[in-house]
Structure formats: structure tokens, C-alpha cells
Amino acid sequence: MATSRCLASHRVCCNGQQIHLGPIEFNLLCHLIENGGKVCSRDELIGAASPDNIYVDARTVDVHIARLRKALKSVSHRSVIRTIRQAGYATEEQET
């Protein structure tokens, strides 16, 4: 998936199409991309994506990941985010 993003404008483009994401989904995607292929735990993702003053349950991450997957699927036929049972989530590594 050819993904580019601009942190200043909070825009994500994939395959030449802009994807509209909420702030939490945007932060999740940024964190997953920055950790390229590394498994990120739900707690780690909460810390990276949620405002400090809001309590977020670990299962809430699942809801936001589902929304993120749906948005990405609308422009790419590849599965971009892997679920790692009992561990968390990771991005699929790019094929070379």
C-alpha cells in the first residue's frame, strides 16, 4: 500500500485517494506505520492515540481499528493491519 500522510494537516492518502479518518484512527495509523511491522499492544496504542484526560478501555482500541480497517479497505484491496492474538496489532510488512 502506498501510503503518505501529512501530520500538520492530518491527511492520509492511499493509492491516490484521500481517506477521511477521525483523530483517534489517524493517531493509531500513524503509530502503527511508525512502528512498521512491530506488534503494538492495545495499551501501547491507547497511549499513542487517546487524549490523556480520557479513560479508554483496551477493547475500545478494537472498535477504532475496525473503523480504520474499513476506511483503508475502501481504497485498497490489501489487508493492511494484522491482528496478533493475545498481543495487539501490527501493519503488514511491505513486499519487496
Jmol script that loads the backbone (N, CA, C; Angstrom):
load data "model"
ATOM      1  N   MET A   1       0.845  -1.170   0.000  1.00  0.00           N
ATOM      2  CA  MET A   1       0.000   0.000   0.000  1.00  0.00           C
ATOM      3  C   MET A   1       0.889   1.231   0.000  1.00  0.00           C
ATOM      4  N   ALA A   2       0.723   2.095  -0.960  1.00  0.00           N
ATOM      5  CA  ALA A   2       1.472   3.342  -0.995  1.00  0.00           C
ATOM      6  C   ALA A   2       0.723   4.364  -0.155  1.00  0.00           C
ATOM      7  N   THR A   3       1.190   4.579   1.054  1.00  0.00           N
ATOM      8  CA  THR A   3       0.518   5.492   1.968  1.00  0.00           C
ATOM      9  C   THR A   3       1.412   6.686   2.217  1.00  0.00           C
ATOM     10  N   SER A   4       0.834   7.861   2.119  1.00  0.00           N
ATOM     11  CA  SER A   4       1.555   9.062   2.518  1.00  0.00           C
ATOM     12  C   SER A   4       0.653   9.828   3.460  1.00  0.00           C
ATOM     13  N   ARG A   5       1.277  10.567   4.375  1.00  0.00           N
ATOM     14  CA  ARG A   5       0.464  11.325   5.315  1.00  0.00           C
ATOM     15  C   ARG A   5       1.154  12.631   5.620  1.00  0.00           C
ATOM     16  N   CYS A   6       0.395  13.611   6.008  1.00  0.00           N
ATOM     17  CA  CYS A   6       0.948  14.892   6.403  1.00  0.00           C
ATOM     18  C   CYS A   6       0.448  15.181   7.805  1.00  0.00           C
ATOM     19  N   LEU A   7       1.332  15.108   8.781  1.00  0.00           N
ATOM     20  CA  LEU A   7       0.927  15.293  10.171  1.00  0.00           C
ATOM     21  C   LEU A   7       0.330  16.662  10.425  1.00  0.00           C
ATOM     22  N   ALA A   8       0.850  17.676   9.783  1.00  0.00           N
ATOM     23  CA  ALA A   8       0.357  19.037  10.021  1.00  0.00           C
ATOM     24  C   ALA A   8      -1.098  19.201   9.582  1.00  0.00           C
ATOM     25  N   SER A   9      -1.481  18.549   8.504  1.00  0.00           N
ATOM     26  CA  SER A   9      -2.846  18.707   8.002  1.00  0.00           C
ATOM     27  C   SER A   9      -3.748  17.527   8.344  1.00  0.00           C
ATOM     28  N   HIS A  10      -3.195  16.501   8.977  1.00  0.00           N
ATOM     29  CA  HIS A  10      -3.952  15.292   9.334  1.00  0.00           C
ATOM     30  C   HIS A  10      -4.651  14.689   8.125  1.00  0.00           C
ATOM     31  N   ARG A  11      -3.910  14.533   7.042  1.00  0.00           N
ATOM     32  CA  ARG A  11      -4.454  13.928   5.828  1.00  0.00           C
ATOM     33  C   ARG A  11      -3.749  12.621   5.542  1.00  0.00           C
ATOM     34  N   VAL A  12      -4.517  11.655   5.073  1.00  0.00           N
ATOM     35  CA  VAL A  12      -3.967  10.357   4.693  1.00  0.00           C
ATOM     36  C   VAL A  12      -4.421  10.062   3.275  1.00  0.00           C
ATOM     37  N   CYS A  13      -3.466   9.674   2.422  1.00  0.00           N
ATOM     38  CA  CYS A  13      -3.784   9.288   1.053  1.00  0.00           C
ATOM     39  C   CYS A  13      -3.258   7.885   0.809  1.00  0.00           C
ATOM     40  N   CYS A  14      -4.046   7.113   0.099  1.00  0.00           N
ATOM     41  CA  CYS A  14      -3.662   5.759  -0.257  1.00  0.00           C
ATOM     42  C   CYS A  14      -4.074   5.531  -1.697  1.00  0.00           C
ATOM     43  N   ASN A  15      -3.133   5.072  -2.512  1.00  0.00           N
ATOM     44  CA  ASN A  15      -3.414   4.826  -3.930  1.00  0.00           C
ATOM     45  C   ASN A  15      -4.033   6.051  -4.603  1.00  0.00           C
ATOM     46  N   GLY A  16      -3.567   7.239  -4.214  1.00  0.00           N
ATOM     47  CA  GLY A  16      -4.037   8.482  -4.821  1.00  0.00           C
ATOM     48  C   GLY A  16      -5.373   8.989  -4.320  1.00  0.00           C
ATOM     49  N   GLN A  17      -5.965   8.295  -3.362  1.00  0.00           N
ATOM     50  CA  GLN A  17      -7.261   8.715  -2.831  1.00  0.00           C
ATOM     51  C   GLN A  17      -7.111   9.144  -1.380  1.00  0.00           C
ATOM     52  N   GLN A  18      -7.780  10.244  -1.049  1.00  0.00           N
ATOM     53  CA  GLN A  18      -7.736  10.716   0.322  1.00  0.00           C
ATOM     54  C   GLN A  18      -8.696   9.893   1.180  1.00  0.00           C
ATOM     55  N   ILE A  19      -8.240   9.564   2.388  1.00  0.00           N
ATOM     56  CA  ILE A  19      -9.047   8.805   3.342  1.00  0.00           C
ATOM     57  C   ILE A  19      -9.384   9.736   4.496  1.00  0.00           C
ATOM     58  N   HIS A  20     -10.652   9.791   4.843  1.00  0.00           N
ATOM     59  CA  HIS A  20     -11.087  10.625   5.961  1.00  0.00           C
ATOM     60  C   HIS A  20     -11.103   9.779   7.228  1.00  0.00           C
ATOM     61  N   LEU A  21     -10.277  10.183   8.199  1.00  0.00           N
ATOM     62  CA  LEU A  21     -10.177   9.462   9.468  1.00  0.00           C
ATOM     63  C   LEU A  21     -10.469  10.404  10.624  1.00  0.00           C
ATOM     64  N   GLY A  22     -11.037   9.840  11.673  1.00  0.00           N
ATOM     65  CA  GLY A  22     -11.189  10.586  12.911  1.00  0.00           C
ATOM     66  C   GLY A  22      -9.826  10.727  13.572  1.00  0.00           C
ATOM     67  N   PRO A  23      -9.707  11.590  14.574  1.00  0.00           N
ATOM     68  CA  PRO A  23      -8.403  11.827  15.195  1.00  0.00           C
ATOM     69  C   PRO A  23      -7.794  10.590  15.847  1.00  0.00           C
ATOM     70  N   ILE A  24      -8.606   9.760  16.471  1.00  0.00           N
ATOM     71  CA  ILE A  24      -8.049   8.563  17.110  1.00  0.00           C
ATOM     72  C   ILE A  24      -7.574   7.566  16.058  1.00  0.00           C
ATOM     73  N   GLU A  25      -8.366   7.353  15.012  1.00  0.00           N
ATOM     74  CA  GLU A  25      -7.948   6.439  13.944  1.00  0.00           C
ATOM     75  C   GLU A  25      -6.678   6.953  13.268  1.00  0.00           C
ATOM     76  N   PHE A  26      -6.604   8.269  13.058  1.00  0.00           N
ATOM     77  CA  PHE A  26      -5.405   8.861  12.459  1.00  0.00           C
ATOM     78  C   PHE A  26      -4.184   8.592  13.332  1.00  0.00           C
ATOM     79  N   ASN A  27      -4.313   8.818  14.632  1.00  0.00           N
ATOM     80  CA  ASN A  27      -3.199   8.584  15.549  1.00  0.00           C
ATOM     81  C   ASN A  27      -2.802   7.114  15.601  1.00  0.00           C
ATOM     82  N   LEU A  28      -3.793   6.224  15.564  1.00  0.00           N
ATOM     83  CA  LEU A  28      -3.491   4.789  15.536  1.00  0.00           C
ATOM     84  C   LEU A  28      -2.687   4.427  14.287  1.00  0.00           C
ATOM     85  N   LEU A  29      -3.141   4.914  13.144  1.00  0.00           N
ATOM     86  CA  LEU A  29      -2.453   4.615  11.890  1.00  0.00           C
ATOM     87  C   LEU A  29      -1.024   5.152  11.918  1.00  0.00           C
ATOM     88  N   CYS A  30      -0.853   6.377  12.380  1.00  0.00           N
ATOM     89  CA  CYS A  30       0.498   6.947  12.466  1.00  0.00           C
ATOM     90  C   CYS A  30       1.397   6.084  13.344  1.00  0.00           C
ATOM     91  N   HIS A  31       0.888   5.671  14.490  1.00  0.00           N
ATOM     92  CA  HIS A  31       1.699   4.868  15.404  1.00  0.00           C
ATOM     93  C   HIS A  31       2.055   3.513  14.783  1.00  0.00           C
ATOM     94  N   LEU A  32       1.089   2.875  14.147  1.00  0.00           N
ATOM     95  CA  LEU A  32       1.360   1.586  13.515  1.00  0.00           C
ATOM     96  C   LEU A  32       2.383   1.715  12.391  1.00  0.00           C
ATOM     97  N   ILE A  33       2.263   2.769  11.583  1.00  0.00           N
ATOM     98  CA  ILE A  33       3.198   2.970  10.480  1.00  0.00           C
ATOM     99  C   ILE A  33       4.597   3.279  11.012  1.00  0.00           C
ATOM    100  N   GLU A  34       4.657   4.129  12.038  1.00  0.00           N
ATOM    101  CA  GLU A  34       5.957   4.487  12.614  1.00  0.00           C
ATOM    102  C   GLU A  34       6.666   3.276  13.220  1.00  0.00           C
ATOM    103  N   ASN A  35       5.903   2.263  13.609  1.00  0.00           N
ATOM    104  CA  ASN A  35       6.476   1.059  14.198  1.00  0.00           C
ATOM    105  C   ASN A  35       6.527  -0.093  13.204  1.00  0.00           C
ATOM    106  N   GLY A  36       6.408   0.202  11.932  1.00  0.00           N
ATOM    107  CA  GLY A  36       6.473  -0.705  10.790  1.00  0.00           C
ATOM    108  C   GLY A  36       6.629  -2.191  11.038  1.00  0.00           C
ATOM    109  N   GLY A  37       5.548  -2.904  11.190  1.00  0.00           N
ATOM    110  CA  GLY A  37       5.588  -4.351  11.343  1.00  0.00           C
ATOM    111  C   GLY A  37       5.722  -4.832  12.774  1.00  0.00           C
ATOM    112  N   LYS A  38       6.110  -3.966  13.695  1.00  0.00           N
ATOM    113  CA  LYS A  38       6.241  -4.334  15.107  1.00  0.00           C
ATOM    114  C   LYS A  38       4.849  -4.495  15.717  1.00  0.00           C
ATOM    115  N   VAL A  39       4.692  -5.485  16.564  1.00  0.00           N
ATOM    116  CA  VAL A  39       3.405  -5.691  17.240  1.00  0.00           C
ATOM    117  C   VAL A  39       3.243  -4.645  18.324  1.00  0.00           C
ATOM    118  N   CYS A  40       2.145  -3.900  18.250  1.00  0.00           N
ATOM    119  CA  CYS A  40       1.824  -2.867  19.238  1.00  0.00           C
ATOM    120  C   CYS A  40       0.670  -3.372  20.096  1.00  0.00           C
ATOM    121  N   SER A  41       0.863  -3.374  21.407  1.00  0.00           N
ATOM    122  CA  SER A  41      -0.184  -3.840  22.314  1.00  0.00           C
ATOM    123  C   SER A  41      -1.331  -2.833  22.360  1.00  0.00           C
ATOM    124  N   ARG A  42      -2.467  -3.272  22.820  1.00  0.00           N
ATOM    125  CA  ARG A  42      -3.607  -2.366  22.971  1.00  0.00           C
ATOM    126  C   ARG A  42      -3.265  -1.215  23.909  1.00  0.00           C
ATOM    127  N   ASP A  43      -2.577  -1.517  25.010  1.00  0.00           N
ATOM    128  CA  ASP A  43      -2.197  -0.456  25.948  1.00  0.00           C
ATOM    129  C   ASP A  43      -1.266   0.560  25.288  1.00  0.00           C
ATOM    130  N   GLU A  44      -0.338   0.085  24.490  1.00  0.00           N
ATOM    131  CA  GLU A  44       0.567   0.988  23.770  1.00  0.00           C
ATOM    132  C   GLU A  44      -0.215   1.870  22.806  1.00  0.00           C
ATOM    133  N   LEU A  45      -1.168   1.273  22.102  1.00  0.00           N
ATOM    134  CA  LEU A  45      -1.976   2.035  21.148  1.00  0.00           C
ATOM    135  C   LEU A  45      -2.865   3.050  21.858  1.00  0.00           C
ATOM    136  N   ILE A  46      -3.383   2.692  23.033  1.00  0.00           N
ATOM    137  CA  ILE A  46      -4.176   3.651  23.810  1.00  0.00           C
ATOM    138  C   ILE A  46      -3.318   4.859  24.158  1.00  0.00           C
ATOM    139  N   GLY A  47      -2.103   4.603  24.623  1.00  0.00           N
ATOM    140  CA  GLY A  47      -1.202   5.687  24.981  1.00  0.00           C
ATOM    141  C   GLY A  47      -0.852   6.582  23.804  1.00  0.00           C
ATOM    142  N   ALA A  48      -0.747   5.994  22.625  1.00  0.00           N
ATOM    143  CA  ALA A  48      -0.359   6.747  21.442  1.00  0.00           C
ATOM    144  C   ALA A  48      -1.512   7.502  20.805  1.00  0.00           C
ATOM    145  N   ALA A  49      -2.734   7.012  20.973  1.00  0.00           N
ATOM    146  CA  ALA A  49      -3.847   7.558  20.204  1.00  0.00           C
ATOM    147  C   ALA A  49      -4.880   8.335  20.999  1.00  0.00           C
ATOM    148  N   SER A  50      -4.950   8.123  22.288  1.00  0.00           N
ATOM    149  CA  SER A  50      -6.022   8.727  23.076  1.00  0.00           C
ATOM    150  C   SER A  50      -5.543   9.937  23.854  1.00  0.00           C
ATOM    151  N   PRO A  51      -6.411  10.932  23.987  1.00  0.00           N
ATOM    152  CA  PRO A  51      -6.073  12.085  24.825  1.00  0.00           C
ATOM    153  C   PRO A  51      -5.824  11.631  26.264  1.00  0.00           C
ATOM    154  N   ASP A  52      -4.909  12.304  26.940  1.00  0.00           N
ATOM    155  CA  ASP A  52      -4.517  11.914  28.296  1.00  0.00           C
ATOM    156  C   ASP A  52      -5.655  11.964  29.312  1.00  0.00           C
ATOM    157  N   ASN A  53      -6.595  12.859  29.111  1.00  0.00           N
ATOM    158  CA  ASN A  53      -7.640  13.048  30.116  1.00  0.00           C
ATOM    159  C   ASN A  53      -8.872  12.169  29.903  1.00  0.00           C
ATOM    160  N   ILE A  54      -8.795  11.211  28.991  1.00  0.00           N
ATOM    161  CA  ILE A  54      -9.942  10.345  28.707  1.00  0.00           C
ATOM    162  C   ILE A  54      -9.547   8.895  28.970  1.00  0.00           C
ATOM    163  N   TYR A  55     -10.377   8.198  29.764  1.00  0.00           N
ATOM    164  CA  TYR A  55     -10.144   6.774  30.010  1.00  0.00           C
ATOM    165  C   TYR A  55     -10.637   5.988  28.798  1.00  0.00           C
ATOM    166  N   VAL A  56      -9.793   5.094  28.317  1.00  0.00           N
ATOM    167  CA  VAL A  56     -10.147   4.252  27.173  1.00  0.00           C
ATOM    168  C   VAL A  56      -9.896   2.811  27.562  1.00  0.00           C
ATOM    169  N   ASP A  57     -10.916   1.983  27.413  1.00  0.00           N
ATOM    170  CA  ASP A  57     -10.805   0.552  27.664  1.00  0.00           C
ATOM    171  C   ASP A  57     -10.004  -0.090  26.536  1.00  0.00           C
ATOM    172  N   ALA A  58      -9.287  -1.134  26.859  1.00  0.00           N
ATOM    173  CA  ALA A  58      -8.461  -1.813  25.852  1.00  0.00           C
ATOM    174  C   ALA A  58      -9.301  -2.304  24.672  1.00  0.00           C
ATOM    175  N   ARG A  59     -10.533  -2.702  24.906  1.00  0.00           N
ATOM    176  CA  ARG A  59     -11.394  -3.187  23.817  1.00  0.00           C
ATOM    177  C   ARG A  59     -11.858  -2.061  22.902  1.00  0.00           C
ATOM    178  N   THR A  60     -11.804  -0.824  23.389  1.00  0.00           N
ATOM    179  CA  THR A  60     -12.160   0.317  22.552  1.00  0.00           C
ATOM    180  C   THR A  60     -11.193   0.426  21.376  1.00  0.00           C
ATOM    181  N   VAL A  61      -9.957   0.008  21.592  1.00  0.00           N
ATOM    182  CA  VAL A  61      -8.970   0.007  20.510  1.00  0.00           C
ATOM    183  C   VAL A  61      -9.477  -0.864  19.367  1.00  0.00           C
ATOM    184  N   ASP A  62     -10.093  -1.992  19.687  1.00  0.00           N
ATOM    185  CA  ASP A  62     -10.620  -2.895  18.655  1.00  0.00           C
ATOM    186  C   ASP A  62     -11.637  -2.179  17.763  1.00  0.00           C
ATOM    187  N   VAL A  63     -12.491  -1.368  18.383  1.00  0.00           N
ATOM    188  CA  VAL A  63     -13.510  -0.623  17.629  1.00  0.00           C
ATOM    189  C   VAL A  63     -12.844   0.363  16.675  1.00  0.00           C
ATOM    190  N   HIS A  64     -11.845   1.089  17.163  1.00  0.00           N
ATOM    191  CA  HIS A  64     -11.164   2.069  16.323  1.00  0.00           C
ATOM    192  C   HIS A  64     -10.343   1.393  15.224  1.00  0.00           C
ATOM    193  N   ILE A  65      -9.750   0.256  15.520  1.00  0.00           N
ATOM    194  CA  ILE A  65      -9.021  -0.498  14.488  1.00  0.00           C
ATOM    195  C   ILE A  65      -9.994  -0.969  13.410  1.00  0.00           C
ATOM    196  N   ALA A  66     -11.181  -1.413  13.817  1.00  0.00           N
ATOM    197  CA  ALA A  66     -12.188  -1.839  12.830  1.00  0.00           C
ATOM    198  C   ALA A  66     -12.585  -0.675  11.923  1.00  0.00           C
ATOM    199  N   ARG A  67     -12.755   0.502  12.500  1.00  0.00           N
ATOM    200  CA  ARG A  67     -13.084   1.689  11.689  1.00  0.00           C
ATOM    201  C   ARG A  67     -11.936   2.029  10.748  1.00  0.00           C
ATOM    202  N   LEU A  68     -10.728   1.927  11.248  1.00  0.00           N
ATOM    203  CA  LEU A  68      -9.551   2.209  10.433  1.00  0.00           C
ATOM    204  C   LEU A  68      -9.443   1.211   9.287  1.00  0.00           C
ATOM    205  N   ARG A  69      -9.644  -0.052   9.570  1.00  0.00           N
ATOM    206  CA  ARG A  69      -9.608  -1.079   8.516  1.00  0.00           C
ATOM    207  C   ARG A  69     -10.661  -0.814   7.450  1.00  0.00           C
ATOM    208  N   LYS A  70     -11.852  -0.438   7.877  1.00  0.00           N
ATOM    209  CA  LYS A  70     -12.938  -0.154   6.933  1.00  0.00           C
ATOM    210  C   LYS A  70     -12.561   1.012   6.025  1.00  0.00           C
ATOM    211  N   ALA A  71     -11.997   2.066   6.597  1.00  0.00           N
ATOM    212  CA  ALA A  71     -11.595   3.224   5.801  1.00  0.00           C
ATOM    213  C   ALA A  71     -10.491   2.851   4.811  1.00  0.00           C
ATOM    214  N   LEU A  72      -9.517   2.075   5.258  1.00  0.00           N
ATOM    215  CA  LEU A  72      -8.420   1.667   4.379  1.00  0.00           C
ATOM    216  C   LEU A  72      -8.895   0.715   3.293  1.00  0.00           C
ATOM    217  N   LYS A  73      -9.839  -0.154   3.624  1.00  0.00           N
ATOM    218  CA  LYS A  73     -10.354  -1.135   2.649  1.00  0.00           C
ATOM    219  C   LYS A  73     -11.091  -0.441   1.502  1.00  0.00           C
ATOM    220  N   SER A  74     -11.628   0.754   1.771  1.00  0.00           N
ATOM    221  CA  SER A  74     -12.352   1.471   0.729  1.00  0.00           C
ATOM    222  C   SER A  74     -11.434   1.918  -0.413  1.00  0.00           C
ATOM    223  N   VAL A  75     -10.119   1.976  -0.175  1.00  0.00           N
ATOM    224  CA  VAL A  75      -9.186   2.406  -1.217  1.00  0.00           C
ATOM    225  C   VAL A  75      -8.110   1.367  -1.537  1.00  0.00           C
ATOM    226  N   SER A  76      -8.048   0.302  -0.769  1.00  0.00           N
ATOM    227  CA  SER A  76      -7.033  -0.725  -1.002  1.00  0.00           C
ATOM    228  C   SER A  76      -7.662  -2.096  -0.801  1.00  0.00           C
ATOM    229  N   HIS A  77      -7.311  -3.029  -1.651  1.00  0.00           N
ATOM    230  CA  HIS A  77      -7.862  -4.385  -1.525  1.00  0.00           C
ATOM    231  C   HIS A  77      -7.008  -5.260  -0.622  1.00  0.00           C
ATOM    232  N   ARG A  78      -5.857  -4.732  -0.200  1.00  0.00           N
ATOM    233  CA  ARG A  78      -4.975  -5.471   0.700  1.00  0.00           C
ATOM    234  C   ARG A  78      -5.385  -5.250   2.140  1.00  0.00           C
ATOM    235  N   SER A  79      -5.144  -6.238   2.954  1.00  0.00           N
ATOM    236  CA  SER A  79      -5.308  -6.095   4.388  1.00  0.00           C
ATOM    237  C   SER A  79      -4.036  -5.439   4.910  1.00  0.00           C
ATOM    238  N   VAL A  80      -4.179  -4.299   5.547  1.00  0.00           N
ATOM    239  CA  VAL A  80      -3.027  -3.508   5.958  1.00  0.00           C
ATOM    240  C   VAL A  80      -2.661  -3.764   7.412  1.00  0.00           C
ATOM    241  N   ILE A  81      -3.655  -4.053   8.246  1.00  0.00           N
ATOM    242  CA  ILE A  81      -3.426  -4.209   9.675  1.00  0.00           C
ATOM    243  C   ILE A  81      -3.696  -5.649  10.075  1.00  0.00           C
ATOM    244  N   ARG A  82      -2.701  -6.259  10.740  1.00  0.00           N
ATOM    245  CA  ARG A  82      -2.843  -7.636  11.214  1.00  0.00           C
ATOM    246  C   ARG A  82      -3.239  -7.633  12.683  1.00  0.00           C
ATOM    247  N   THR A  83      -4.087  -8.577  13.064  1.00  0.00           N
ATOM    248  CA  THR A  83      -4.386  -8.816  14.468  1.00  0.00           C
ATOM    249  C   THR A  83      -3.482  -9.935  14.936  1.00  0.00           C
ATOM    250  N   ILE A  84      -2.792  -9.698  16.039  1.00  0.00           N
ATOM    251  CA  ILE A  84      -1.944 -10.725  16.624  1.00  0.00           C
ATOM    252  C   ILE A  84      -2.615 -11.148  17.921  1.00  0.00           C
ATOM    253  N   ARG A  85      -3.169 -12.347  17.939  1.00  0.00           N
ATOM    254  CA  ARG A  85      -3.928 -12.826  19.101  1.00  0.00           C
ATOM    255  C   ARG A  85      -3.141 -12.674  20.387  1.00  0.00           C
ATOM    256  N   GLN A  86      -3.824 -12.202  21.391  1.00  0.00           N
ATOM    257  CA  GLN A  86      -3.274 -12.035  22.733  1.00  0.00           C
ATOM    258  C   GLN A  86      -2.149 -11.008  22.808  1.00  0.00           C
ATOM    259  N   ALA A  87      -1.864 -10.301  21.705  1.00  0.00           N
ATOM    260  CA  ALA A  87      -0.733  -9.375  21.712  1.00  0.00           C
ATOM    261  C   ALA A  87      -1.097  -7.965  21.264  1.00  0.00           C
ATOM    262  N   GLY A  88      -1.825  -7.826  20.166  1.00  0.00           N
ATOM    263  CA  GLY A  88      -2.166  -6.493  19.681  1.00  0.00           C
ATOM    264  C   GLY A  88      -2.304  -6.459  18.178  1.00  0.00           C
ATOM    265  N   TYR A  89      -1.742  -5.406  17.576  1.00  0.00           N
ATOM    266  CA  TYR A  89      -1.883  -5.169  16.147  1.00  0.00           C
ATOM    267  C   TYR A  89      -0.546  -4.771  15.553  1.00  0.00           C
ATOM    268  N   ALA A  90      -0.415  -5.004  14.248  1.00  0.00           N
ATOM    269  CA  ALA A  90       0.782  -4.602  13.507  1.00  0.00           C
ATOM    270  C   ALA A  90       0.383  -4.330  12.067  1.00  0.00           C
ATOM    271  N   THR A  91       1.199  -3.533  11.388  1.00  0.00           N
ATOM    272  CA  THR A  91       0.969  -3.337   9.958  1.00  0.00           C
ATOM    273  C   THR A  91       1.616  -4.478   9.201  1.00  0.00           C
ATOM    274  N   GLU A  92       1.057  -4.792   8.044  1.00  0.00           N
ATOM    275  CA  GLU A  92       1.669  -5.799   7.183  1.00  0.00           C
ATOM    276  C   GLU A  92       2.945  -5.206   6.643  1.00  0.00           C
ATOM    277  N   GLU A  93       3.977  -6.005   6.571  1.00  0.00           N
ATOM    278  CA  GLU A  93       5.243  -5.527   6.034  1.00  0.00           C
ATOM    279  C   GLU A  93       5.140  -5.435   4.527  1.00  0.00           C
ATOM    280  N   GLN A  94       5.796  -4.413   3.966  1.00  0.00           N
ATOM    281  CA  GLN A  94       5.790  -4.196   2.523  1.00  0.00           C
ATOM    282  C   GLN A  94       6.510  -5.328   1.816  1.00  0.00           C
ATOM    283  N   GLU A  95       5.950  -5.747   0.689  1.00  0.00           N
ATOM    284  CA  GLU A  95       6.622  -6.764  -0.125  1.00  0.00           C
ATOM    285  C   GLU A  95       7.717  -6.097  -0.934  1.00  0.00           C
ATOM    286  N   THR A  96       8.847  -6.781  -1.043  1.00  0.00           N
ATOM    287  CA  THR A  96       9.957  -6.210  -1.813  1.00  0.00           C
ATOM    288  C   THR A  96      10.168  -6.953  -3.089  1.00  0.00           C
TER     289      THR A  96
END
end "model"
wireframe off; spacefill off
backbone 0.3
color backbone group
